Amino acid sequence: MKFRDWFELVRIQLHREEGQTMAEYGILIAVIAIVAAVGAAVFGTALSTFFTGLSGKL
């Protein structure tokens, strides 16, 4: 295989889009998980107190 063939193979692989979509979904899921974890840490006790008070009123 010549250098030109390797270069063409790399060029074709860089223009493929199938793997990019999976990477984008992975990044999106990671961001959502981080936001959910931060939200639970910040608002966890306040939400627990709110739902405890709400269940007491029912």
N, C-alpha and C positions, 0 to 999 in steps of 0.2 A: 504494500500500500504506500503510495507516495504522499508527500507532505500536502500536496494540493487536495488529495482525497480526504485526509484527516481534517483539513481546514473546512472543506465542504461539509463533512459530517458534523463538525462543531457548529457551523453556521445553521444547518438544518435544525439541530437540537435546540439552539437558542431561539428559533422562531416558532417552536412548538408551543401550544398554549394549554394543553391538557393538564400538565403539572402545575401551572400557575394558578388555575382555579382552585385546586386543592389547597395550595399554600395560602391563598386569600381566605378561604373558609377557615383554615386553621388559625390564622391571625385573628379573624373576627371572633371565633369561639374563645380564644385566649383573652381578648380584650373584654368580652362579655363576662367571662369568669372572674377576671380581676376586678371589674366594676361591681359584680355581685358580692365578692369577698370584702371589698372595701365598704360597700353599703351595709353589709351585715355587721361589720366591725364598728362602724360609726353609729348606726341606728339600731343596733341589736337590743340594747337594754331599753331604749325608748319604745320600740315596738313591742317588746315583751310586756312592759308595764301597761301599754295601751290595750293589748289584747287581754291581759289579766283583768283590767278594769272593765273592759267590755263584757267579758264572760261573767263577771260578778253582777253586772246590771241585768243580764238575761236571766 
